Amino acid sequence: MSESLGFHCNVHAFTASERLRYNELTRKLSEARAEVRELPGGYAFRVLREKLPLAELAEFISLESRCCPFLDFSVELERDNGPLWLKLQRSEGVKPFIRAEFGV
């Protein structure tokens, strides 16, 4: 992303096998995304657990945080088998990056 916005993706964060796994998890997240909510500093994605289990979502976050260390990540799992949410946030200016990167 643009240096003027302070976003510096680390394109060398992964080995070849990690890149393959990251791509697979990114595809699964896209397919599992059931809802998008705009937040003041980013977006929240409701994730269908039958398509992307919590453990794989955590693996995705672990990888994504290495290549995009400027994002804040939070996961919310509501009680009684309720919805699973992934929140991606930061200060001003991150929304265009998230929209482009995650197809929002």
Jmol script that loads the backbone (N, CA, C; Angstrom):
load data "model"
ATOM      1  N   MET A   1       0.855  -1.188   0.000  1.00  0.00           N
ATOM      2  CA  MET A   1       0.000   0.000   0.000  1.00  0.00           C
ATOM      3  C   MET A   1       0.891   1.238   0.000  1.00  0.00           C
ATOM      4  N   SER A   2       0.297   2.352  -0.135  1.00  0.00           N
ATOM      5  CA  SER A   2       1.020   3.607  -0.243  1.00  0.00           C
ATOM      6  C   SER A   2       1.810   3.924   1.024  1.00  0.00           C
ATOM      7  N   GLU A   3       3.076   4.313   0.842  1.00  0.00           N
ATOM      8  CA  GLU A   3       3.894   4.704   1.983  1.00  0.00           C
ATOM      9  C   GLU A   3       3.343   5.954   2.643  1.00  0.00           C
ATOM     10  N   SER A   4       2.664   6.807   1.878  1.00  0.00           N
ATOM     11  CA  SER A   4       2.124   8.024   2.457  1.00  0.00           C
ATOM     12  C   SER A   4       1.057   7.718   3.503  1.00  0.00           C
ATOM     13  N   LEU A   5       0.438   6.550   3.423  1.00  0.00           N
ATOM     14  CA  LEU A   5      -0.558   6.156   4.413  1.00  0.00           C
ATOM     15  C   LEU A   5       0.074   5.386   5.569  1.00  0.00           C
ATOM     16  N   GLY A   6       1.344   5.052   5.462  1.00  0.00           N
ATOM     17  CA  GLY A   6       2.017   4.334   6.528  1.00  0.00           C
ATOM     18  C   GLY A   6       1.807   2.831   6.503  1.00  0.00           C
ATOM     19  N   PHE A   7       1.350   2.289   5.403  1.00  0.00           N
ATOM     20  CA  PHE A   7       1.118   0.852   5.296  1.00  0.00           C
ATOM     21  C   PHE A   7       2.251   0.240   4.493  1.00  0.00           C
ATOM     22  N   HIS A   8       2.948  -0.682   5.106  1.00  0.00           N
ATOM     23  CA  HIS A   8       4.080  -1.316   4.456  1.00  0.00           C
ATOM     24  C   HIS A   8       3.920  -2.822   4.568  1.00  0.00           C
ATOM     25  N   CYS A   9       3.408  -3.455   3.528  1.00  0.00           N
ATOM     26  CA  CYS A   9       3.247  -4.907   3.527  1.00  0.00           C
ATOM     27  C   CYS A   9       4.613  -5.558   3.351  1.00  0.00           C
ATOM     28  N   ASN A  10       4.854  -6.582   4.125  1.00  0.00           N
ATOM     29  CA  ASN A  10       6.103  -7.318   4.022  1.00  0.00           C
ATOM     30  C   ASN A  10       5.889  -8.481   3.055  1.00  0.00           C
ATOM     31  N   VAL A  11       6.231  -8.287   1.806  1.00  0.00           N
ATOM     32  CA  VAL A  11       6.002  -9.312   0.783  1.00  0.00           C
ATOM     33  C   VAL A  11       6.965 -10.481   0.921  1.00  0.00           C
ATOM     34  N   HIS A  12       7.957 -10.344   1.769  1.00  0.00           N
ATOM     35  CA  HIS A  12       8.929 -11.422   1.987  1.00  0.00           C
ATOM     36  C   HIS A  12       8.691 -12.138   3.314  1.00  0.00           C
ATOM     37  N   ALA A  13       7.501 -12.003   3.870  1.00  0.00           N
ATOM     38  CA  ALA A  13       7.204 -12.552   5.195  1.00  0.00           C
ATOM     39  C   ALA A  13       7.069 -14.071   5.204  1.00  0.00           C
ATOM     40  N   PHE A  14       6.825 -14.676   4.031  1.00  0.00           N
ATOM     41  CA  PHE A  14       6.519 -16.101   3.983  1.00  0.00           C
ATOM     42  C   PHE A  14       7.541 -16.891   3.183  1.00  0.00           C
ATOM     43  N   THR A  15       7.684 -18.152   3.580  1.00  0.00           N
ATOM     44  CA  THR A  15       8.381 -19.106   2.726  1.00  0.00           C
ATOM     45  C   THR A  15       7.415 -19.488   1.610  1.00  0.00           C
ATOM     46  N   ALA A  16       7.886 -20.242   0.644  1.00  0.00           N
ATOM     47  CA  ALA A  16       7.022 -20.660  -0.464  1.00  0.00           C
ATOM     48  C   ALA A  16       5.839 -21.486   0.050  1.00  0.00           C
ATOM     49  N   SER A  17       6.081 -22.395   0.969  1.00  0.00           N
ATOM     50  CA  SER A  17       4.989 -23.227   1.481  1.00  0.00           C
ATOM     51  C   SER A  17       4.021 -22.410   2.342  1.00  0.00           C
ATOM     52  N   GLU A  18       4.545 -21.445   3.088  1.00  0.00           N
ATOM     53  CA  GLU A  18       3.665 -20.566   3.868  1.00  0.00           C
ATOM     54  C   GLU A  18       2.799 -19.711   2.950  1.00  0.00           C
ATOM     55  N   ARG A  19       3.356 -19.261   1.844  1.00  0.00           N
ATOM     56  CA  ARG A  19       2.593 -18.462   0.881  1.00  0.00           C
ATOM     57  C   ARG A  19       1.426 -19.275   0.310  1.00  0.00           C
ATOM     58  N   LEU A  20       1.680 -20.538   0.001  1.00  0.00           N
ATOM     59  CA  LEU A  20       0.603 -21.405  -0.493  1.00  0.00           C
ATOM     60  C   LEU A  20      -0.498 -21.552   0.551  1.00  0.00           C
ATOM     61  N   ARG A  21      -0.097 -21.784   1.801  1.00  0.00           N
ATOM     62  CA  ARG A  21      -1.087 -21.941   2.871  1.00  0.00           C
ATOM     63  C   ARG A  21      -1.831 -20.631   3.098  1.00  0.00           C
ATOM     64  N   TYR A  22      -1.138 -19.510   3.079  1.00  0.00           N
ATOM     65  CA  TYR A  22      -1.777 -18.206   3.230  1.00  0.00           C
ATOM     66  C   TYR A  22      -2.821 -17.988   2.131  1.00  0.00           C
ATOM     67  N   ASN A  23      -2.459 -18.303   0.898  1.00  0.00           N
ATOM     68  CA  ASN A  23      -3.399 -18.143  -0.213  1.00  0.00           C
ATOM     69  C   ASN A  23      -4.630 -19.025  -0.023  1.00  0.00           C
ATOM     70  N   GLU A  24      -4.418 -20.241   0.446  1.00  0.00           N
ATOM     71  CA  GLU A  24      -5.534 -21.153   0.691  1.00  0.00           C
ATOM     72  C   GLU A  24      -6.456 -20.603   1.789  1.00  0.00           C
ATOM     73  N   LEU A  25      -5.872 -20.132   2.877  1.00  0.00           N
ATOM     74  CA  LEU A  25      -6.677 -19.597   3.970  1.00  0.00           C
ATOM     75  C   LEU A  25      -7.392 -18.310   3.570  1.00  0.00           C
ATOM     76  N   THR A  26      -6.748 -17.487   2.760  1.00  0.00           N
ATOM     77  CA  THR A  26      -7.380 -16.261   2.280  1.00  0.00           C
ATOM     78  C   THR A  26      -8.600 -16.596   1.422  1.00  0.00           C
ATOM     79  N   ARG A  27      -8.459 -17.601   0.566  1.00  0.00           N
ATOM     80  CA  ARG A  27      -9.593 -18.056  -0.258  1.00  0.00           C
ATOM     81  C   ARG A  27     -10.720 -18.572   0.628  1.00  0.00           C
ATOM     82  N   LYS A  28     -10.375 -19.374   1.626  1.00  0.00           N
ATOM     83  CA  LYS A  28     -11.388 -19.919   2.533  1.00  0.00           C
ATOM     84  C   LYS A  28     -12.088 -18.814   3.317  1.00  0.00           C
ATOM     85  N   LEU A  29     -11.339 -17.806   3.747  1.00  0.00           N
ATOM     86  CA  LEU A  29     -11.952 -16.682   4.448  1.00  0.00           C
ATOM     87  C   LEU A  29     -12.937 -15.963   3.536  1.00  0.00           C
ATOM     88  N   SER A  30     -12.560 -15.760   2.304  1.00  0.00           N
ATOM     89  CA  SER A  30     -13.451 -15.102   1.353  1.00  0.00           C
ATOM     90  C   SER A  30     -14.743 -15.895   1.174  1.00  0.00           C
ATOM     91  N   GLU A  31     -14.629 -17.196   1.077  1.00  0.00           N
ATOM     92  CA  GLU A  31     -15.803 -18.058   0.907  1.00  0.00           C
ATOM     93  C   GLU A  31     -16.640 -18.160   2.179  1.00  0.00           C
ATOM     94  N   ALA A  32     -16.013 -17.977   3.333  1.00  0.00           N
ATOM     95  CA  ALA A  32     -16.700 -18.114   4.614  1.00  0.00           C
ATOM     96  C   ALA A  32     -17.321 -16.804   5.095  1.00  0.00           C
ATOM     97  N   ARG A  33     -17.003 -15.716   4.424  1.00  0.00           N
ATOM     98  CA  ARG A  33     -17.495 -14.404   4.861  1.00  0.00           C
ATOM     99  C   ARG A  33     -18.984 -14.284   4.561  1.00  0.00           C
ATOM    100  N   ALA A  34     -19.786 -14.161   5.631  1.00  0.00           N
ATOM    101  CA  ALA A  34     -21.236 -14.106   5.479  1.00  0.00           C
ATOM    102  C   ALA A  34     -21.796 -12.695   5.594  1.00  0.00           C
ATOM    103  N   GLU A  35     -21.036 -11.817   6.203  1.00  0.00           N
ATOM    104  CA  GLU A  35     -21.506 -10.453   6.434  1.00  0.00           C
ATOM    105  C   GLU A  35     -20.301  -9.551   6.665  1.00  0.00           C
ATOM    106  N   VAL A  36     -20.429  -8.294   6.264  1.00  0.00           N
ATOM    107  CA  VAL A  36     -19.382  -7.300   6.494  1.00  0.00           C
ATOM    108  C   VAL A  36     -20.014  -6.103   7.187  1.00  0.00           C
ATOM    109  N   ARG A  37     -19.365  -5.653   8.244  1.00  0.00           N
ATOM    110  CA  ARG A  37     -19.808  -4.437   8.942  1.00  0.00           C
ATOM    111  C   ARG A  37     -18.667  -3.434   8.948  1.00  0.00           C
ATOM    112  N   GLU A  38     -19.008  -2.206   8.602  1.00  0.00           N
ATOM    113  CA  GLU A  38     -18.012  -1.148   8.661  1.00  0.00           C
ATOM    114  C   GLU A  38     -17.852  -0.687  10.102  1.00  0.00           C
ATOM    115  N   LEU A  39     -16.626  -0.535  10.528  1.00  0.00           N
ATOM    116  CA  LEU A  39     -16.292  -0.051  11.865  1.00  0.00           C
ATOM    117  C   LEU A  39     -15.614   1.304  11.728  1.00  0.00           C
ATOM    118  N   PRO A  40     -15.524   2.083  12.804  1.00  0.00           N
ATOM    119  CA  PRO A  40     -14.866   3.390  12.702  1.00  0.00           C
ATOM    120  C   PRO A  40     -13.451   3.315  12.127  1.00  0.00           C
ATOM    121  N   GLY A  41     -12.693   2.278  12.484  1.00  0.00           N
ATOM    122  CA  GLY A  41     -11.318   2.178  12.010  1.00  0.00           C
ATOM    123  C   GLY A  41     -11.044   0.964  11.157  1.00  0.00           C
ATOM    124  N   GLY A  42     -12.068   0.398  10.527  1.00  0.00           N
ATOM    125  CA  GLY A  42     -11.847  -0.787   9.701  1.00  0.00           C
ATOM    126  C   GLY A  42     -13.134  -1.517   9.389  1.00  0.00           C
ATOM    127  N   TYR A  43     -13.071  -2.861   9.414  1.00  0.00           N
ATOM    128  CA  TYR A  43     -14.224  -3.692   9.067  1.00  0.00           C
ATOM    129  C   TYR A  43     -14.285  -4.921   9.967  1.00  0.00           C
ATOM    130  N   ALA A  44     -15.493  -5.454  10.109  1.00  0.00           N
ATOM    131  CA  ALA A  44     -15.712  -6.722  10.797  1.00  0.00           C
ATOM    132  C   ALA A  44     -16.336  -7.679   9.801  1.00  0.00           C
ATOM    133  N   PHE A  45     -15.844  -8.902   9.790  1.00  0.00           N
ATOM    134  CA  PHE A  45     -16.364  -9.949   8.913  1.00  0.00           C
ATOM    135  C   PHE A  45     -16.983 -11.046   9.768  1.00  0.00           C
ATOM    136  N   ARG A  46     -18.246 -11.369   9.502  1.00  0.00           N
ATOM    137  CA  ARG A  46     -18.852 -12.527  10.158  1.00  0.00           C
ATOM    138  C   ARG A  46     -18.439 -13.749   9.356  1.00  0.00           C
ATOM    139  N   VAL A  47     -17.866 -14.715  10.049  1.00  0.00           N
ATOM    140  CA  VAL A  47     -17.264 -15.880   9.414  1.00  0.00           C
ATOM    141  C   VAL A  47     -18.107 -17.115   9.720  1.00  0.00           C
ATOM    142  N   LEU A  48     -18.444 -17.867   8.682  1.00  0.00           N
ATOM    143  CA  LEU A  48     -19.166 -19.132   8.858  1.00  0.00           C
ATOM    144  C   LEU A  48     -18.173 -20.193   9.308  1.00  0.00           C
ATOM    145  N   ARG A  49     -18.338 -20.667  10.538  1.00  0.00           N
ATOM    146  CA  ARG A  49     -17.381 -21.615  11.115  1.00  0.00           C
ATOM    147  C   ARG A  49     -17.346 -22.949  10.387  1.00  0.00           C
ATOM    148  N   GLU A  50     -18.434 -23.320   9.736  1.00  0.00           N
ATOM    149  CA  GLU A  50     -18.424 -24.579   8.986  1.00  0.00           C
ATOM    150  C   GLU A  50     -17.553 -24.480   7.728  1.00  0.00           C
ATOM    151  N   LYS A  51     -17.279 -23.264   7.284  1.00  0.00           N
ATOM    152  CA  LYS A  51     -16.414 -23.067   6.120  1.00  0.00           C
ATOM    153  C   LYS A  51     -14.984 -22.690   6.498  1.00  0.00           C
ATOM    154  N   LEU A  52     -14.822 -22.046   7.646  1.00  0.00           N
ATOM    155  CA  LEU A  52     -13.497 -21.670   8.144  1.00  0.00           C
ATOM    156  C   LEU A  52     -13.516 -21.794   9.668  1.00  0.00           C
ATOM    157  N   PRO A  53     -13.094 -22.931  10.185  1.00  0.00           N
ATOM    158  CA  PRO A  53     -13.102 -23.137  11.636  1.00  0.00           C
ATOM    159  C   PRO A  53     -12.205 -22.137  12.362  1.00  0.00           C
ATOM    160  N   LEU A  54     -12.477 -21.965  13.637  1.00  0.00           N
ATOM    161  CA  LEU A  54     -11.741 -21.006  14.461  1.00  0.00           C
ATOM    162  C   LEU A  54     -10.234 -21.239  14.401  1.00  0.00           C
ATOM    163  N   ALA A  55      -9.806 -22.488  14.432  1.00  0.00           N
ATOM    164  CA  ALA A  55      -8.363 -22.784  14.392  1.00  0.00           C
ATOM    165  C   ALA A  55      -7.731 -22.282  13.090  1.00  0.00           C
ATOM    166  N   GLU A  56      -8.424 -22.440  11.974  1.00  0.00           N
ATOM    167  CA  GLU A  56      -7.876 -21.944  10.704  1.00  0.00           C
ATOM    168  C   GLU A  56      -7.943 -20.424  10.629  1.00  0.00           C
ATOM    169  N   LEU A  57      -8.954 -19.823  11.238  1.00  0.00           N
ATOM    170  CA  LEU A  57      -9.005 -18.364  11.297  1.00  0.00           C
ATOM    171  C   LEU A  57      -7.814 -17.837  12.089  1.00  0.00           C
ATOM    172  N   ALA A  58      -7.489 -18.495  13.193  1.00  0.00           N
ATOM    173  CA  ALA A  58      -6.319 -18.102  13.989  1.00  0.00           C
ATOM    174  C   ALA A  58      -5.037 -18.262  13.178  1.00  0.00           C
ATOM    175  N   GLU A  59      -4.946 -19.322  12.400  1.00  0.00           N
ATOM    176  CA  GLU A  59      -3.773 -19.527  11.540  1.00  0.00           C
ATOM    177  C   GLU A  59      -3.677 -18.418  10.499  1.00  0.00           C
ATOM    178  N   PHE A  60      -4.812 -18.040   9.912  1.00  0.00           N
ATOM    179  CA  PHE A  60      -4.834 -16.938   8.953  1.00  0.00           C
ATOM    180  C   PHE A  60      -4.322 -15.656   9.608  1.00  0.00           C
ATOM    181  N   ILE A  61      -4.815 -15.345  10.811  1.00  0.00           N
ATOM    182  CA  ILE A  61      -4.401 -14.129  11.510  1.00  0.00           C
ATOM    183  C   ILE A  61      -2.904 -14.157  11.781  1.00  0.00           C
ATOM    184  N   SER A  62      -2.402 -15.312  12.185  1.00  0.00           N
ATOM    185  CA  SER A  62      -0.969 -15.444  12.453  1.00  0.00           C
ATOM    186  C   SER A  62      -0.146 -15.109  11.215  1.00  0.00           C
ATOM    187  N   LEU A  63      -0.570 -15.579  10.076  1.00  0.00           N
ATOM    188  CA  LEU A  63       0.151 -15.296   8.833  1.00  0.00           C
ATOM    189  C   LEU A  63      -0.060 -13.850   8.376  1.00  0.00           C
ATOM    190  N   GLU A  64      -1.305 -13.413   8.379  1.00  0.00           N
ATOM    191  CA  GLU A  64      -1.633 -12.058   7.908  1.00  0.00           C
ATOM    192  C   GLU A  64      -0.901 -11.000   8.732  1.00  0.00           C
ATOM    193  N   SER A  65      -0.764 -11.232  10.018  1.00  0.00           N
ATOM    194  CA  SER A  65      -0.099 -10.245  10.876  1.00  0.00           C
ATOM    195  C   SER A  65       1.388 -10.129  10.566  1.00  0.00           C
ATOM    196  N   ARG A  66       1.954 -11.146   9.957  1.00  0.00           N
ATOM    197  CA  ARG A  66       3.367 -11.079   9.562  1.00  0.00           C
ATOM    198  C   ARG A  66       3.555 -10.233   8.311  1.00  0.00           C
ATOM    199  N   CYS A  67       2.642 -10.328   7.359  1.00  0.00           N
ATOM    200  CA  CYS A  67       2.808  -9.539   6.132  1.00  0.00           C
ATOM    201  C   CYS A  67       2.161  -8.153   6.252  1.00  0.00           C
ATOM    202  N   CYS A  68       1.195  -8.004   7.142  1.00  0.00           N
ATOM    203  CA  CYS A  68       0.525  -6.713   7.342  1.00  0.00           C
ATOM    204  C   CYS A  68       0.549  -6.352   8.826  1.00  0.00           C
ATOM    205  N   PRO A  69       1.738  -6.044   9.368  1.00  0.00           N
ATOM    206  CA  PRO A  69       1.860  -5.809  10.806  1.00  0.00           C
ATOM    207  C   PRO A  69       1.185  -4.532  11.300  1.00  0.00           C
ATOM    208  N   PHE A  70       0.709  -3.709  10.399  1.00  0.00           N
ATOM    209  CA  PHE A  70       0.070  -2.449  10.767  1.00  0.00           C
ATOM    210  C   PHE A  70      -1.393  -2.622  11.148  1.00  0.00           C
ATOM    211  N   LEU A  71      -1.977  -3.817  10.935  1.00  0.00           N
ATOM    212  CA  LEU A  71      -3.378  -4.056  11.264  1.00  0.00           C
ATOM    213  C   LEU A  71      -3.535  -4.534  12.703  1.00  0.00           C
ATOM    214  N   ASP A  72      -4.644  -4.149  13.313  1.00  0.00           N
ATOM    215  CA  ASP A  72      -5.065  -4.708  14.590  1.00  0.00           C
ATOM    216  C   ASP A  72      -6.098  -5.786  14.284  1.00  0.00           C
ATOM    217  N   PHE A  73      -5.942  -6.941  14.889  1.00  0.00           N
ATOM    218  CA  PHE A  73      -6.840  -8.069  14.676  1.00  0.00           C
ATOM    219  C   PHE A  73      -7.569  -8.379  15.975  1.00  0.00           C
ATOM    220  N   SER A  74      -8.843  -8.669  15.880  1.00  0.00           N
ATOM    221  CA  SER A  74      -9.572  -9.191  17.034  1.00  0.00           C
ATOM    222  C   SER A  74     -10.598 -10.196  16.538  1.00  0.00           C
ATOM    223  N   VAL A  75     -10.832 -11.192  17.381  1.00  0.00           N
ATOM    224  CA  VAL A  75     -11.795 -12.245  17.085  1.00  0.00           C
ATOM    225  C   VAL A  75     -12.840 -12.223  18.185  1.00  0.00           C
ATOM    226  N   GLU A  76     -14.080 -12.311  17.776  1.00  0.00           N
ATOM    227  CA  GLU A  76     -15.181 -12.348  18.733  1.00  0.00           C
ATOM    228  C   GLU A  76     -16.023 -13.578  18.434  1.00  0.00           C
ATOM    229  N   LEU A  77     -16.150 -14.430  19.408  1.00  0.00           N
ATOM    230  CA  LEU A  77     -16.970 -15.632  19.286  1.00  0.00           C
ATOM    231  C   LEU A  77     -18.086 -15.502  20.311  1.00  0.00           C
ATOM    232  N   GLU A  78     -19.306 -15.325  19.825  1.00  0.00           N
ATOM    233  CA  GLU A  78     -20.429 -15.084  20.723  1.00  0.00           C
ATOM    234  C   GLU A  78     -20.892 -16.380  21.380  1.00  0.00           C
ATOM    235  N   ARG A  79     -21.422 -16.240  22.560  1.00  0.00           N
ATOM    236  CA  ARG A  79     -21.848 -17.398  23.357  1.00  0.00           C
ATOM    237  C   ARG A  79     -22.970 -18.182  22.665  1.00  0.00           C
ATOM    238  N   ASP A  80     -23.211 -19.374  23.194  1.00  0.00           N
ATOM    239  CA  ASP A  80     -24.290 -20.245  22.722  1.00  0.00           C
ATOM    240  C   ASP A  80     -24.181 -20.542  21.230  1.00  0.00           C
ATOM    241  N   ASN A  81     -22.958 -20.831  20.800  1.00  0.00           N
ATOM    242  CA  ASN A  81     -22.717 -21.179  19.399  1.00  0.00           C
ATOM    243  C   ASN A  81     -23.098 -20.029  18.454  1.00  0.00           C
ATOM    244  N   GLY A  82     -22.912 -18.810  18.942  1.00  0.00           N
ATOM    245  CA  GLY A  82     -23.258 -17.630  18.159  1.00  0.00           C
ATOM    246  C   GLY A  82     -22.229 -17.336  17.086  1.00  0.00           C
ATOM    247  N   PRO A  83     -22.365 -16.191  16.451  1.00  0.00           N
ATOM    248  CA  PRO A  83     -21.497 -15.829  15.330  1.00  0.00           C
ATOM    249  C   PRO A  83     -20.034 -15.666  15.725  1.00  0.00           C
ATOM    250  N   LEU A  84     -19.183 -15.895  14.737  1.00  0.00           N
ATOM    251  CA  LEU A  84     -17.746 -15.674  14.833  1.00  0.00           C
ATOM    252  C   LEU A  84     -17.427 -14.446  13.994  1.00  0.00           C
ATOM    253  N   TRP A  85     -16.733 -13.487  14.587  1.00  0.00           N
ATOM    254  CA  TRP A  85     -16.381 -12.248  13.900  1.00  0.00           C
ATOM    255  C   TRP A  85     -14.869 -12.056  13.882  1.00  0.00           C
ATOM    256  N   LEU A  86     -14.363 -11.626  12.747  1.00  0.00           N
ATOM    257  CA  LEU A  86     -12.979 -11.179  12.611  1.00  0.00           C
ATOM    258  C   LEU A  86     -13.017  -9.680  12.364  1.00  0.00           C
ATOM    259  N   LYS A  87     -12.297  -8.939  13.198  1.00  0.00           N
ATOM    260  CA  LYS A  87     -12.236  -7.486  13.038  1.00  0.00           C
ATOM    261  C   LYS A  87     -10.826  -7.089  12.628  1.00  0.00           C
ATOM    262  N   LEU A  88     -10.740  -6.300  11.579  1.00  0.00           N
ATOM    263  CA  LEU A  88      -9.483  -5.743  11.080  1.00  0.00           C
ATOM    264  C   LEU A  88      -9.594  -4.237  11.214  1.00  0.00           C
ATOM    265  N   GLN A  89      -8.676  -3.650  11.963  1.00  0.00           N
ATOM    266  CA  GLN A  89      -8.777  -2.222  12.227  1.00  0.00           C
ATOM    267  C   GLN A  89      -7.402  -1.578  12.306  1.00  0.00           C
ATOM    268  N   ARG A  90      -7.435  -0.280  12.273  1.00  0.00           N
ATOM    269  CA  ARG A  90      -6.278   0.565  12.485  1.00  0.00           C
ATOM    270  C   ARG A  90      -6.769   1.997  12.506  1.00  0.00           C
ATOM    271  N   SER A  91      -5.867   2.910  12.434  1.00  0.00           N
ATOM    272  CA  SER A  91      -6.238   4.317  12.407  1.00  0.00           C
ATOM    273  C   SER A  91      -6.790   4.693  11.035  1.00  0.00           C
ATOM    274  N   GLU A  92      -6.972   5.946  10.861  1.00  0.00           N
ATOM    275  CA  GLU A  92      -7.479   6.497   9.606  1.00  0.00           C
ATOM    276  C   GLU A  92      -6.726   5.955   8.388  1.00  0.00           C
ATOM    277  N   GLY A  93      -7.445   5.785   7.319  1.00  0.00           N
ATOM    278  CA  GLY A  93      -6.822   5.438   6.050  1.00  0.00           C
ATOM    279  C   GLY A  93      -6.712   3.967   5.737  1.00  0.00           C
ATOM    280  N   VAL A  94      -7.053   3.094   6.668  1.00  0.00           N
ATOM    281  CA  VAL A  94      -6.878   1.662   6.419  1.00  0.00           C
ATOM    282  C   VAL A  94      -8.040   1.066   5.623  1.00  0.00           C
ATOM    283  N   LYS A  95      -9.183   1.704   5.637  1.00  0.00           N
ATOM    284  CA  LYS A  95     -10.363   1.134   4.967  1.00  0.00           C
ATOM    285  C   LYS A  95     -10.146   0.871   3.482  1.00  0.00           C
ATOM    286  N   PRO A  96      -9.549   1.789   2.726  1.00  0.00           N
ATOM    287  CA  PRO A  96      -9.315   1.474   1.311  1.00  0.00           C
ATOM    288  C   PRO A  96      -8.404   0.244   1.129  1.00  0.00           C
ATOM    289  N   PHE A  97      -7.420   0.105   2.002  1.00  0.00           N
ATOM    290  CA  PHE A  97      -6.539  -1.074   1.929  1.00  0.00           C
ATOM    291  C   PHE A  97      -7.349  -2.339   2.172  1.00  0.00           C
ATOM    292  N   ILE A  98      -8.167  -2.359   3.224  1.00  0.00           N
ATOM    293  CA  ILE A  98      -8.955  -3.557   3.541  1.00  0.00           C
ATOM    294  C   ILE A  98      -9.933  -3.855   2.419  1.00  0.00           C
ATOM    295  N   ARG A  99     -10.569  -2.816   1.886  1.00  0.00           N
ATOM    296  CA  ARG A  99     -11.516  -3.047   0.773  1.00  0.00           C
ATOM    297  C   ARG A  99     -10.806  -3.690  -0.408  1.00  0.00           C
ATOM    298  N   ALA A 100      -9.627  -3.214  -0.741  1.00  0.00           N
ATOM    299  CA  ALA A 100      -8.882  -3.756  -1.885  1.00  0.00           C
ATOM    300  C   ALA A 100      -8.348  -5.162  -1.589  1.00  0.00           C
ATOM    301  N   GLU A 101      -7.787  -5.336  -0.414  1.00  0.00           N
ATOM    302  CA  GLU A 101      -7.143  -6.606  -0.064  1.00  0.00           C
ATOM    303  C   GLU A 101      -8.148  -7.738   0.141  1.00  0.00           C
ATOM    304  N   PHE A 102      -9.329  -7.400   0.695  1.00  0.00           N
ATOM    305  CA  PHE A 102     -10.316  -8.422   1.054  1.00  0.00           C
ATOM    306  C   PHE A 102     -11.575  -8.356   0.213  1.00  0.00           C
ATOM    307  N   GLY A 103     -11.573  -7.555  -0.832  1.00  0.00           N
ATOM    308  CA  GLY A 103     -12.705  -7.527  -1.749  1.00  0.00           C
ATOM    309  C   GLY A 103     -14.005  -7.071  -1.123  1.00  0.00           C
ATOM    310  N   VAL A 104     -13.923  -6.066  -0.255  1.00  0.00           N
ATOM    311  CA  VAL A 104     -15.129  -5.551   0.418  1.00  0.00           C
ATOM    312  C   VAL A 104     -15.820  -4.570  -0.506  1.00  0.00           C
TER     313      VAL A 104
END
end "model"
wireframe off; spacefill off
backbone 0.3
color backbone group
